[in-house]
């Protein structure tokens, strides 16, 4: 089965903007190095991201509608990232686009937590300078009882002209179920 994910291009998703990170958050602070986030860069894939969610020849784009989805967007004066999350039973499919404006470099880190606040998955995309990068992957928690319940999306940036190190510029929190029982992304 194949599921098509479309990255949001040209505008940020509505209702999910964050502009600054709170250094009091316990997962990462402005002084934390980008090197502490693990992951690798994917090949550039444009605005249509195809994720293989299993075996079989049938192409079923309607399957994605059966699972809850969240749209997210983070923006600063240096870069932005936006996209969507599909919340499967335990794992989460991520699709998005990262932009770094001229004179800046950027990366995005996705960290998944279970219902007890334990980190169970982490992926980094980017370190790009003055360009854009589409990405799609699965935060896998297939062996975790209850699966991923919360994802922190961290936007890291660096000033390409001054040579300053990367810093945490923005963060958004996405949850599988808010108090109304639906997925939601909100600034911290």
Secondary structure, DSSP 8 states (H G I E B T S, - for coil): -EEEEE---SS--TT-------TT-SS--TTS-GGGS--------TTEEEEE-SS-S-B-GGGGGGSEEEEEEEE-SSEEEEEEEEE-SS-EEEEEEEEE-TTEEEEEEEEEE-TTS-EEEEEEEEEEESSEEEEEEEE--TTSTT---EEEEEEEEEETTTT---EEEEEEEEES--TTSS-EEEE-
